[in-house]
Amino acid sequence: MYALDPDTGEPRPRWCSWIGEGAVGAATDDRVFAEVPAPDEADVSGREVQTFRSDTGAATWQFRASEWVGAPAVVDGAVVFTTGRGDVCAVGGDQQ
């Protein structure tokens, strides 16, 4: 995952973070949300939603699901996603 600086127009990334076979699903001005494989997981059904600071790329928290995770979306400052079991999860808001 790469963050480019729109002000400079330079092709060099401002920062990058390794998310493996993950995918960015949502972003806000200060956070990027990605769905990624859970670490050390032999079974690819173990997934996480991870959030990264948009200014530095530093990972700030993750939420692990025992089954796949649907693409995250941002609603009222919280990240919302679904699991393979049909759970709907909302994490965060202004406190995160």
N, C-alpha and C positions, 0 to 999 in steps of 0.2 A: 504494500500500500504506500503510495507516494503522495505528498502534499506539495503542490507547486505554488510559487508565489505569484499571484496575479498582477501585482504592482510592478515587478521587474521585467516580466516577459522572458526571463531566463529559462532555458530548458533544464537547468540543474534543480533538483528537488530541494525544497526547504527542509524536509525531513522524510524519512521512510521508516516503516515498521513492518516486520515480517508477520504475515498472518497465514502462511502456509496455503492451503487450499480453501481459504476463507473468501468471503466477499463482503464488501462494504454495502450496507443496506440502507443507511440513513446518515445524515449529517446535519449539524446545526452550526451556528457561528463559533461555538467553543468546544464541540464534541463531534467525534466520528464514531459510529456504531458499526461493528462488523460481526458477522456470524462466522465462527471458525471451528475447526475440529478441536475437541478437548485434548489437552496434552496427555501424552503417554496412553493414548486410548487405542487399543488394538481393534476394537469395534468402531467403525466409522459412524455409528449412530449416536455416540456421545458427542455433544456439541456445546459450544459456549457462545453467549453474546458478550463481546468485549467492547469497552469504550476507551477511546484515546483522546487526549487533549488535541484540539485542532492546531494549536500554536506550536507544540513541541513534539507531538506524536507519542508522548508517554502514555502507557496504559494506566488507567485509573481504577477500573474495576471490571470484574467479569461475573457472569451468571451461568452456571453449568446446568444443562438439562440432560436427562438420561437418554433422551431420544433426540432426533433432529429438531432443529429450531427453524421456524419460518423467518423470512426476512424481517428485520426490525423496522419499526416506524417510530417517528417522534410525534407525540400527541401531548399538548399542554405541558411541555418540558419533561415528560417521562418517555422512556423507550418502551414500546409495546411489541410483543412478539407472541407467536403460538408455538406449542410443542407438538410432537408427533402423537401424543396422547390426547390432544384436543384442548389442552390447558391454554388459557390466555393469560399472559403475565405482563404486568406493568411494573417497571423499576424506575425509581428516581423521581424526578420532578425538580423543583428548585433546590432541594437539599443536596443533590448529587453534584 
